[in-house]
Amino acid sequence: MRAFAVIVVGLALMSAAFVAGSRYSGAKGAGTTAGGERKLLYYTCPMHPQYRSSRPGDAPCCGMRLEPVYSDGSGKPAAHRQTSVMSPVSGALYVSPEKQQMIGVKIGRVEVGSAPRLVRLPGRVAVDESRVVRLVAGTTGLVRELKSITSGTMVTKDQVLATYYSREFLPAQQTYLLALGARDPAGLPMAYVGPNAENQKARVEYATDQLEALGMSRAQIKNMAKTPKLTRDIEIRSPVTGLVLERSIYPDQKFDRGADFFKIADVSQMWVLADVFENEPWFIGRQIQATIRYQGRVYKAASTSALPQLDTASRAIRIRLDVSNHDLSLRPGALVDVECMIRLPKAITVPVDAVVDSGLHQRVFVARGGGYFEARTVETGWRMADRIAINKGLKPGDRIVTAGNFLLDSESRMKDASAGTGAGAPAPKAAGKLTDPVCGMTVDPDTAAGHVVHAGVTYYFCSKRCEEQFMKEPSKYTAKSARG
């Protein structure tokens, strides 16, 4: 019996010690002891740290379990630790190192330079218009024979293209043969010897000019001088080695004076046409040395003195380059690559990716140190490859964001919108106490999930769910806010 009593007393003492320990532990977590232990401050939602409650439970906005927050900072939800805030002093955006790493922020420096750069442009081979020859009828006549010459045929100098008949050639040939006269034993015309040599020479030249004006080639005139004999068929010969661009006559065709026979282009010298945008001034009015690449071959080229032409449709400026084509390997219409070295004026430059272009304005994020970034409006200049010139807004040595700036720009605009400082937007009127009119929790305008302007008053919301409920029946909640 005595042993049983001892067991009962021991169990009672153990229970009392357990209860005392539990109460001591609760007092240590709920209050502040002399030793400065932590104290429970409130309960908050992990997704909406603006909501605070003195009792545990679920958040009314999203239904998540509330978590305790203590005086020593322990137990604070991760969402409650802000990763990006607007600096109240300079307006710079603060981004924590963790978030910088997450969005891929990279920092670079503003540079100054004007190193030469290789520019590559697409080009097209074209005929040199100054080397195009038109063969035109000098009299009326009839086409007697047409060689197998068509558009696109390559011809050589003095090659016979066609023959025709014209009755006006008969008296002109007689005048020429009479002017030549007899020949001496050496084979020279008598017109070039004796005391009247100058007069006879002038008569021969006059008769020759008449034949050329009617359309006879020099080669045929020389042949007629060697064998003084009238000819019936007048030959149309190519004056150059080149490409037949047009053929306008056919066999047995009658033609009038001034009719076109052939159009032939001398292709030993060609043009290369390339287009550049009108905002690229380094091509305009400059002599450019270029390299033309076509089918594995390299050609040297230089720009002409002709003024560039502006295409009103594409807003491009056409530059023209002269290229030697003695081996006739370049053909009109061929596509080529144009390469030329350009030295741009010295300027402040940044990577192209560092500039955020909104259409009307260009912004660059400047790293201010300590995780702060300033959105600075800049004025851009020329652009070459991956670099762009900055005329205003930056100075050499500035540290700028070269990657991840689009996410920073989005973050900055959201902060400006929530604070009512968006460009061109009127400052919203506060709705008295900054509380969510739907669930009643305290809302910070800088971190609110959204806001709605109703009847000139701005209401802030802790979540999109509350904002949607407000938009369905705003009068219900505005009356509630007015009473509160």
C-alpha positions in Angstrom: 0.0 0.0 0.0 2.8 2.3 0.8 4.5 1.6 -2.5 1.4 2.5 -4.4 1.2 5.9 -2.6 4.8 6.6 -3.6 4.0 5.9 -7.3 0.9 8.2 -7.2 2.9 11.0 -5.7 5.7 10.7 -8.3 3.2 10.8 -11.2 1.6 13.9 -9.7 5.0 15.7 -9.5 5.9 14.9 -13.1 2.5 16.2 -14.3 3.0 19.4 -12.3 6.5 19.9 -13.8 5.2 19.4 -17.3 2.4 22.0 -16.9 4.8 24.5 -15.4 7.3 24.0 -18.2 4.6 24.5 -20.9 3.3 27.7 -19.2 6.9 29.0 -18.9 7.5 28.3 -22.6 4.3 30.1 -23.6 5.1 33.1 -21.4 8.6 33.2 -23.0 7.1 33.4 -26.6 4.2 35.7 -25.8 5.8 38.3 -23.6 9.1 40.1 -23.0 11.2 38.8 -20.2 13.9 40.5 -18.3 16.4 38.7 -20.4 14.9 40.4 -23.6 13.4 37.2 -25.2 11.2 37.7 -28.3 7.6 38.8 -28.1 4.7 37.9 -30.5 3.7 41.0 -32.3 0.9 39.9 -34.7 -0.1 37.4 -37.3 0.1 38.1 -41.1 -0.6 36.5 -44.4 2.4 35.1 -46.3 1.0 36.3 -49.7 -0.4 39.7 -48.4 2.0 41.0 -45.6 -0.1 44.1 -45.4 -2.8 42.2 -43.5 -2.3 42.0 -39.7 -4.3 40.2 -37.0 -3.9 39.7 -33.3 -5.3 36.1 -33.5 -4.2 33.1 -35.6 -6.4 31.8 -38.4 -6.9 32.2 -42.1 -6.5 35.3 -44.2 -10.0 36.6 -45.4 -8.6 37.6 -48.8 -7.0 34.4 -50.0 -7.7 31.8 -47.3 -4.0 31.1 -46.5 -2.9 30.3 -42.9 -1.6 33.3 -41.0 1.9 33.2 -39.7 3.3 34.8 -36.5 5.7 37.7 -36.5 8.0 38.2 -33.5 9.8 41.3 -32.2 13.2 39.9 -33.1 12.1 39.5 -36.8 11.9 35.7 -36.8 8.9 34.1 -38.4 8.5 36.9 -40.9 7.1 35.5 -44.2 9.4 35.7 -47.2 6.9 37.8 -49.1 7.0 40.4 -46.3 10.6 41.1 -47.0 10.4 43.6 -49.9 12.8 42.9 -52.8 12.1 46.1 -54.7 11.1 49.5 -53.3 11.2 53.1 -54.6 13.9 55.2 -52.9 12.1 58.0 -51.1 15.1 60.3 -51.6 16.1 60.0 -55.3 13.2 58.1 -56.8 15.6 55.2 -57.7 14.4 51.7 -57.8 15.8 49.3 -55.2 16.3 45.7 -56.2 17.7 43.2 -53.7 20.7 41.1 -54.8 18.6 37.9 -54.8 16.1 39.4 -57.2 18.9 40.9 -59.4 20.3 37.4 -59.8 16.9 36.0 -60.5 16.1 38.5 -63.4 19.6 38.4 -64.8 20.7 42.0 -64.1 24.2 42.7 -65.6 26.1 45.9 -65.1 28.4 47.7 -67.7 30.1 51.0 -68.1 29.6 53.9 -70.5 32.4 54.1 -73.1 33.8 56.8 -75.4 35.2 55.9 -78.8 35.1 55.9 -82.5 36.9 52.8 -83.7 36.4 51.9 -87.4 33.7 49.3 -88.0 33.1 47.0 -90.8 29.7 47.5 -92.4 28.0 44.8 -94.5 25.3 45.8 -97.0 23.3 43.8 -99.6 24.0 45.1 -103.1 22.7 44.6 -106.6 24.7 44.7 -109.9 23.4 47.2 -112.5 24.5 48.5 -115.9 26.5 51.7 -116.0 24.1 54.1 -117.7 27.0 56.1 -119.1 28.1 53.0 -121.1 24.8 52.3 -122.8 24.8 52.7 -126.6 21.7 53.0 -128.8 21.7 52.1 -132.5 19.2 54.3 -134.3 18.2 54.4 -138.0 19.6 57.4 -139.8 17.2 57.0 -142.7 14.2 55.0 -143.9 14.7 51.5 -145.1 14.0 47.8 -145.0 15.5 45.1 -142.8 17.0 42.4 -145.1 18.8 40.0 -142.7 18.8 39.7 -138.9 21.4 37.6 -137.1 20.5 35.4 -134.1 20.8 38.3 -131.7 18.2 38.7 -128.9 18.0 40.6 -125.6 20.6 39.2 -123.2 23.1 38.1 -126.0 26.7 39.0 -125.5 28.2 40.6 -128.6 31.7 41.8 -129.5 32.9 45.0 -131.0 32.3 45.3 -134.8 30.1 42.1 -134.8 27.5 42.2 -137.6 24.0 42.3 -136.0 21.8 42.9 -139.0 21.7 44.3 -142.6 19.2 46.6 -144.3 18.6 48.4 -147.6 18.1 52.1 -148.1 18.1 53.9 -151.5 19.7 57.0 -149.9 23.0 55.2 -149.6 23.6 54.9 -153.4 24.4 58.6 -154.1 26.3 58.8 -150.8 28.5 55.8 -151.8 29.1 57.3 -155.3 30.2 60.6 -153.7 32.6 58.8 -151.4 34.2 56.7 -154.2 34.6 59.8 -156.5 36.3 61.6 -153.6 38.8 58.8 -153.2 39.9 59.0 -156.9 42.5 56.8 -158.4 45.2 54.9 -156.4 49.0 55.1 -156.7 51.3 52.1 -157.1 51.7 51.9 -153.3 47.9 51.4 -152.9 47.3 54.9 -151.4 44.4 56.9 -152.8 45.5 59.7 -155.1 43.5 62.1 -153.0 46.3 62.0 -150.4 49.1 63.0 -152.7 49.9 66.1 -154.9 49.3 69.8 -154.5 45.5 69.5 -153.8 46.0 66.9 -151.1 44.3 68.9 -148.4 41.2 69.6 -150.5 40.9 66.0 -151.6 41.3 64.9 -148.0 38.5 67.2 -146.9 36.2 65.8 -149.6 36.8 62.2 -148.5 36.1 63.1 -144.9 32.9 64.9 -145.9 31.7 61.8 -147.8 32.7 59.5 -145.0 30.6 61.6 -142.5 27.6 61.4 -144.8 27.8 57.6 -144.9 28.2 57.4 -141.0 25.2 59.8 -140.6 23.1 57.4 -142.7 24.1 54.5 -140.5 27.1 52.8 -142.2 29.7 51.5 -139.8 33.4 52.6 -140.1 34.4 49.0 -140.7 32.2 48.7 -143.8 33.4 52.1 -145.1 37.0 50.9 -144.8 36.2 47.7 -146.7 34.5 49.7 -149.4 37.6 51.9 -149.8 39.8 48.8 -150.3 37.5 47.5 -153.1 35.9 50.5 -154.8 32.5 48.9 -155.3 29.0 50.0 -154.4 27.2 47.8 -151.9 23.5 47.1 -151.5 23.4 45.7 -147.9 24.2 48.1 -145.1 25.6 46.4 -142.1 24.5 47.2 -138.5 27.6 46.5 -136.4 28.1 46.6 -132.6 30.2 49.6 -131.6 31.2 48.0 -128.3 31.7 44.6 -126.6 28.7 44.2 -124.3 25.3 43.0 -123.5 22.3 43.4 -125.8 19.6 45.0 -123.6 16.9 45.5 -126.3 16.3 44.4 -129.9 13.6 46.4 -131.6 13.7 45.2 -135.3 12.6 42.1 -137.1 13.3 40.5 -140.5 11.6 42.3 -143.5 10.6 45.1 -141.3 10.2 48.6 -142.7 11.5 51.4 -140.5 11.6 55.2 -140.5 14.3 57.6 -139.6 14.9 57.6 -135.9 13.7 54.1 -135.3 15.5 52.0 -132.6 17.6 49.1 -133.7 19.5 47.8 -130.6 20.4 49.0 -127.2 23.8 47.6 -126.0 25.6 48.1 -122.7 29.3 48.0 -122.3 29.6 45.7 -119.2 33.4 46.0 -118.7 32.5 48.5 -116.0 29.5 48.0 -113.8 27.6 49.7 -111.0 26.8 48.1 -107.6 23.8 49.7 -105.9 23.3 49.4 -102.1 20.7 50.9 -99.8 21.3 52.5 -96.4 18.8 54.2 -94.1 18.5 58.0 -94.2 19.6 58.2 -90.5 23.0 56.7 -91.4 24.9 59.9 -92.3 28.3 58.4 -92.6 27.6 57.2 -96.2 26.3 60.5 -97.5 28.7 62.7 -99.5 31.7 60.5 -98.8 34.1 58.6 -101.1 33.7 55.0 -100.0 36.2 52.2 -100.7 34.3 48.9 -100.7 34.8 45.2 -101.3 32.3 43.3 -103.4 31.9 39.6 -102.8 30.2 37.4 -105.4 30.3 33.7 -105.8 33.6 33.4 -103.9 35.3 36.2 -105.9 36.4 39.6 -104.5 36.1 42.9 -106.4 37.3 46.3 -105.4 34.9 49.2 -105.7 34.7 52.9 -105.0 31.7 55.2 -104.7 30.8 57.6 -107.5 30.4 61.3 -107.2 26.7 61.1 -108.0 24.3 62.3 -105.3 22.5 59.6 -103.4 18.8 59.1 -104.2 16.2 58.7 -101.5 13.5 56.0 -102.0 10.2 57.6 -100.9 8.7 54.1 -100.2 11.5 52.5 -98.1 13.1 55.8 -96.9 16.5 54.3 -97.9 19.4 56.1 -99.6 20.9 54.4 -102.6 24.7 54.6 -102.9 26.4 53.7 -106.1 29.8 52.0 -106.5 32.0 51.5 -109.6 33.3 48.0 -110.2 35.7 46.8 -112.9 34.3 43.8 -114.8 36.9 43.1 -117.5 36.4 39.3 -117.3 32.6 39.8 -117.6 31.9 37.7 -114.6 29.4 40.2 -113.1 26.0 40.2 -114.7 23.2 42.9 -114.3 20.8 41.9 -111.5 23.2 39.7 -109.6 23.0 40.0 -105.8 26.4 40.7 -104.1 27.7 41.5 -100.6 29.2 45.0 -100.0 31.7 45.5 -97.2 33.3 48.8 -96.3 35.1 50.2 -93.3 33.4 53.2 -91.7 35.0 55.5 -89.0 32.2 57.1 -87.0 32.5 60.4 -85.1 33.7 60.1 -81.5 30.8 59.7 -79.1 29.6 58.2 -75.8 28.3 54.8 -76.6 26.4 52.0 -74.7 25.3 48.5 -75.8 22.0 48.6 -77.8 20.4 46.3 -75.3 21.0 48.9 -72.5 18.4 51.3 -74.0 14.7 50.7 -73.4 12.8 52.3 -76.2 9.2 53.2 -75.5 8.6 54.9 -78.8 8.6 58.5 -77.6 11.4 58.2 -75.1 14.5 56.1 -74.5 15.6 55.2 -71.0 18.7 53.7 -69.5 19.0 52.4 -66.0 22.0 53.8 -64.1 23.4 51.7 -61.1 23.6 54.0 -58.1 25.1 51.4 -55.8 23.6 49.6 -52.9 21.0 47.9 -55.1 19.5 51.2 -56.3 18.8 51.9 -60.0 17.9 55.2 -61.6 15.8 55.3 -64.7 17.3 58.1 -66.8 15.9 59.5 -70.1 18.6 59.8 -72.8 18.9 61.1 -76.4 20.3 58.6 -78.8 22.4 59.1 -81.9 24.0 56.9 -84.5 23.8 53.1 -84.2 26.4 50.7 -85.4 26.3 46.9 -84.8 25.7 46.3 -81.1 26.6 49.9 -80.0 24.5 53.1 -80.0 25.6 56.7 -79.4 24.2 58.7 -76.5 24.0 62.4 -77.2 22.5 63.5 -73.9 21.8 61.9 -70.5 24.9 60.0 -69.6 28.6 60.7 -69.0 31.7 58.5 -69.4 32.2 56.0 -66.7 28.5 55.7 -65.6 27.6 52.2 -64.5 24.5 51.1 -66.5 22.3 48.0 -66.7 23.1 46.0 -69.9 20.8 43.0 -69.3 17.5 42.6 -67.4 16.6 46.3 -67.9 13.2 45.5 -69.4 12.1 43.8 -66.1 13.5 46.7 -64.2 11.5 49.1 -66.4 8.3 47.1 -65.8 9.0 47.1 -62.1 9.6 50.9 -62.1 6.4 51.6 -64.0 4.4 49.5 -61.6 5.8 51.3 -58.7 5.1 54.7 -60.4 1.5 53.6 -61.1 0.8 52.4 -57.6 2.2 55.6 -56.2 0.1 57.7 -58.7 3.2 59.2 -60.4 2.8 57.8 -63.9 3.6 60.1 -66.8 0.6 62.3 -67.5 -1.6 60.6 -64.8 -3.3 62.8 -62.2 -2.4 62.2 -58.6 -5.1 60.0 -57.1 -7.1 61.2 -54.1 -6.6 59.1 -51.0 -9.7 57.3 -49.6 -9.2 58.4 -46.0 -7.8 55.4 -44.1 -5.7 53.2 -46.3 -7.7 50.0 -45.8 -9.0 47.5 -48.3 -12.8 48.4 -48.6 -13.6 44.7 -49.2 -11.8 42.8 -46.4 -10.8 45.7 -44.2 -7.1 44.9 -43.9 -4.5 47.7 -43.9 -3.0 48.4 -47.3 0.3 50.2 -48.2 -0.2 52.1 -51.5 3.4 51.2 -52.5 2.8 47.5 -52.3 -1.0 47.3 -53.0 -2.1 44.6 -55.5 -4.2 47.3 -57.3 -6.2 50.4 -57.0 -9.5 51.8 -58.4 -10.6 55.4 -58.7 -14.3 55.7 -58.0 -16.2 59.0 -57.7 -12.9 60.8 -57.4 -11.6 58.6 -54.5 -8.9 56.0 -54.9 -9.4 52.7 -53.2 -6.5 50.3 -52.6 -6.7 46.5 -52.5 -4.7 43.8 -50.9 -5.4 41.3 -53.7 -6.9 41.0 -57.2 -9.8 39.0 -55.7 -10.8 42.0 -53.5 -10.5 44.3 -56.5 -12.8 42.1 -58.6 -15.4 42.0 -55.8 -15.3 45.8 -55.5 -15.8 46.3 -59.3 -18.9 44.1 -59.2 -20.7 46.2 -56.7 -18.7 49.4 -55.7 -21.6 51.1 -54.0 -21.8 48.4 -51.4 -18.2 48.8 -50.3 -18.0 52.6 -50.7 -20.9 53.1 -48.3 -19.2 50.7 -45.9 -16.0 52.7 -46.1 -17.9 55.9 -45.5 -19.5 54.5 -42.4 -16.2 53.1 -41.2 
